Amino acid sequence: MNIHVVREFLDLDFLKFVEQYYILKIKTGKDLNYGDVQAPKAIRMWGDLVGETILKLSTNKISEIYGKELYPTYSFTRLYHQGDELVRHVDRSSCEYSATICLASPQGESLSSIYFETEDEIKELILKPGDLCTYKGCEIPHWREPLEQPWLLQLFLHYVDANGEYKDKKYDGRECLGQNSIWE
């Protein structure tokens, strides 16, 4: 199925910083958007600077996992609230190689699963804060059922093969990571 889980990919002390950063960002309403076709009610942040920094610093490790040189394309942060879901979908070409990281949840435990579907299997994964899961976003349908817990903060990291057909998607059409979204 080509799904790989790395437990404690991000250090718990670092996650405290990340959680507080996003709490402040959400409370102040800076650079927030609400809903999209994949998660109609969730708060979303495309290309946020902390997410982009994690994306950049994770590139070598994610490249090692896939055994390919990868270019980062963009990061995407979502805050799901109770009842929010991520509809079943596959991603666009800028998400050839993807990863998702649980950043924070109440009491430090994720009770929300992410699901992946192949021809012969549906796989459910539960990620605790700091855990990362890699998958081929353009090929593997994935989704979340409606969230049962009060909230969940999740980060998606997206990459393309540096020598592949989507190499022109490096930085998702931007000159560098961290620039304003061309998709918002």
Number of C-alpha atoms within 10 A of each C-alpha: 14 9 15 13 18 14 14 15 16 18 11 15 9 11 16 13 11 16 15 12 12 20 14 11 13 15 8 10 10 11 12 15 15 13 15 12 9 16 21 15 18 24 19 23 23 23 24 21 14 15 22 25 14 15 26 18 12 16 18 15 12 22 19 11 13 17 9 15 16 24 26 31 29 30 30 18 24 21 23 25 18 13 14 23 20 21 16 16 16 17 18 10 19 25 27 24 25 24 23 22 25 26 28 25 21 13 6 14 15 20 16 22 17 16 18 21 16 13 7 7 9 13 14 15 14 16 24 20 26 22 18 22 20 21 23 22 22 17 17 19 18 23 19 18 15 17 19 14 17 13 20 25 24 20 23 22 27 30 32 28 22 17 12 12 11 17 20 16 21 22 23 26 16 15 9 14 23 18 15 12 15 9 7 7
